[in-house]
Amino acid sequence: MRCRFCDEDKPLCKAHIIPAAFFVKNGARILSSLPEVHPKKSPIGVYDENILCAECDRSLGFLDQHVIENILNKEGEFHSDGDFGVRRYPEAVPEVVRLFALSVAWRAHHSTHVMFANVDLGPHEADLKRDLLQPLDHKKVSAFVHEFDQRNPPIISPIPERYDKVRFLRIYAGRLILSVKVDQRPMPPDIDFFDLLASDQTFSIVVPWVGSAEASLAIDIISGSAHNRRLANKWRKETAPNDPLSVFRLAAGRTKFPSK
């Protein structure tokens, strides 16, 4: 079959869309914004067998590993001006982090997994691919990173969003949120400081999980059916001792779960 990245006819491999390291072992839960998709455990993450050959998967894996080692597994340097918090990751190379965000968005675009059913980069797919294939000669697509203040939130399907009318694709990867610009207009001035395309440092905007739109979405999905409530109640009991801020405990505070 044809590899979507190198366009060569090669055997394809099981390629993760979001790297497995972003899914906490025995504690990961996937929540889809599609109401017909039930919450599910996913300790090794989400992968697709119809996108990449092994060689291209390894090539993109370099980007994955850099972010895992220098952001995901780090605390960063926290700074706050009173209005919001920011973490600086001194060992994370902004260009590599940008390409990582682009690679996850590009993989999500080509995936047939239901979790990424609403991802469509349209004509911007070609720009993302060129940035990834020609990182020294083609630098066009902006991206920035923010993160929840909870280390193990549920992973929700990507969501299209707008900042000052500029379109972005928001991708959830563990506590990290990757926002990739899918618009020809320039970065909004309020966030251009965090643009990885133009920065020589890697900053991540810290946002609270409790009270966020994502937490409300997770609660709505969990409480949307008796099946979801029973399953979430079971998971809550399993994870509560080690994950006291999990969305399942948060949901339990607002929803009465049926006993088994």
N, C-alpha and C positions, 0 to 999 in steps of 0.2 A: 504493500500500500504506500501511497505517497505521504511523506512527511510534510506537514504544513509549514515547517520552518525552513528547511533546506530545499524543499520542493523536489527531493530525490525519491525514487522508488526504493524503499527500504522496509525491513520489518519494523513494526511499531512496538512501543513498549508501554507498560503501565506508568504513565507520567502524572505526578501529582499536580493539581491545579494550585492549591495552597499547600506548601510543603508540610510534610507530616509533623515536623517539629513544632508547628504552630498549634497542633492538637495535643493537649495535655493527655498523657497516657492514662487510660482508664477513666478519664474524667471529661473527655470532649463530648459536646452535644451540638448537633446541627439543627438550627431552626431556619426554615424557609419562609420567605414572605409570601409564598404561594399557599393558600389555605388548605389545599388538598394534600399537601405533603406533610406527613407526620414528623414530629421530632424524632431523631434517631441518634444512637451512639455512633461515634466514628473515631476510634482510638488511633487509627493510622491515617486519617484524613480522607480527602476526596481525590480520586484519580480518574484518568480517562485513557483508554487504550487506542484511541483513534487520532492522536494529534502529532506525537513526536517519535522520532527514532531515538535509539539509545544514545547516539552521539550528541544529538541536539539537546536531549534531556540533561546530559552531563554538562553541556556548555551552559545552559541556563541554571543548572545546579550550583555553579560557582557564585552566581548572584544570590541564590537562596542562602548558601552557607555564610556569605559575608553578613547578611542581615541577621541571620540566626545568631552568629557569634558576637556581633558588635552592637546589636540593638535588642533582639528578643531576650538574650541571656544576660543583658546588662541592666543596671539600674539607671544609668545616665546621671547627668548633673541637673538637679531640679532648680529652677528659678521661677519666681513669681513676683508680679508687680501689684498683686492684690486683686486684679480683675480676672486673670487667668494664669495658669501655670504652663511652663515649657520645660522640656527635658532636652539637654544637649548631649549628643553621643559623639565624643571626640574621636573615637576610633572608627566611626562609620564614614565611609567616603560618600559624599553626596551623590556623585554620578553613579556609583554602583547601586546605591539605594534607589535612585530614580529608575534605573534600568530594571531593578527587581520589581518595582511597582508596575512598570510597563509590561514586564514579562507575565506577571500574574493576570493583569487585565487582558493581555493577548491570549493567554491560555484559556481564560474564562470565556472569551469570545468564541473560541473554537470548540469548547467542550459541549458535549451533548447531555451532560449530567443535569438533572432537573434543578439542582441548586443554582445553576447559572443560566436558566432558561430566559431570563429577562436581560441578559447582557448582549448588546449589539453595538459594536464600535462603528459600524457603517464605514464611510470612507476613511475614517481615522485609523482603521486597522492597518492600512498600508504604512502610515507614518510611524506607528508603534513598531512594526516589524522592521522598517528601515533603521530606526534608532537602535534596535537590538542587534541587527546584522552589521551595521556600520557605525559603531559607537564613536569612532574618531572623526568621521566625516559628516555624519548626519545627526544633529542634535536639535530636535524640534519640539518634542512633547513635554510639557511641564507636568510636575507631580509634587505633592507634598504629603507629609505624614502627620497624623495625630494619633492619640492613643487614649484608651480608657484608663481610669485610675484603678480599675480592678484587673488583676493579672489573668483571670480565667473566665471571661464572659463567654456566652454562647456565640457561635459563629453564624451569622445571618447572611442570607443571600445578598449579593451586591445590589446597590440602589443608585439609580441616576439622581443627580442633585444639581442645584444651581447656586453659585455664589455671585451676587450682583449680576444676575442673568447669564453668567458664563457657565457652560455645561461641564460637569465632571462625572466620572464614574467612581462611586465610593465602594471600596472592597474591604470586607472585614476579615482580618487574619489574626486570630487570637486577640490580644489586647490592642493590636495595631489596626489602624484604619488607613488605607492607602487611597488617596484621592488623585485620580489621573484626569488631566484636562482633555476633554474631547470637544474642542471648540477652537475656531480660528482666532477668536478675539484674545487679547492679552490677559494675563493674570489680573484678577481684581487687586487694586492697590492695598486693600486691607490684609491680604495674605501673600503678596509677592515677596515679602521678606523670607518666607518659608519655602519658596520655590527651589526645589533641588536642582533645577536646570541652571539657575543663576548663582547659587550659594556656594561658598567654600566651606560651610559647616552644615552638619545635620542636626536640625531641630525638630522636635515633635511637640505639637500642642496637646496638652493634657486636658481631657474632658471627663467629667464625672459620669459614671455608669448609672448610679441611682438617680432616678428622675429624668433620664435621657429618653428620647423618642425610641431608641433601640430597646431599652428595657421595657417600655410600654408595649412595643410590638411583640417582644418575647412573651410578655404576660398574656397578651391577647391571643397569641397562637396557642400557648399552653392551656388557657382556659376556654378555648374555642369548642372543645368537644369532650365528652366523658372519657373517650379513649386517651386523648392527650393528657387529661388531668390524672388519670390513673397511672399512666406511664411516667409523667413528671413527678408524681408523688413517690413512686418507686425509686426513681433516680435521686430525688431529693434525700431520701433516707440513706442511700448509698454514699452520696458525696458530702452530705452536711458536715460530718466530723472534720473533713479536710478542706472544705470549700465553703466557709460560712457566709460568703457574700454571693453565692451562686444565684442565678436568676430563679432557680426553683425554690429556694428559701424566700426570695423576694416575692415571688408569686404566691407562695403559701401564706404570706402575710396579708394578702388581699383576696385570696380565693380559697374557699373551703374545699380541700381535696377529700374525695371519698376514701374511707378506710378499706383495706384489703380484707 
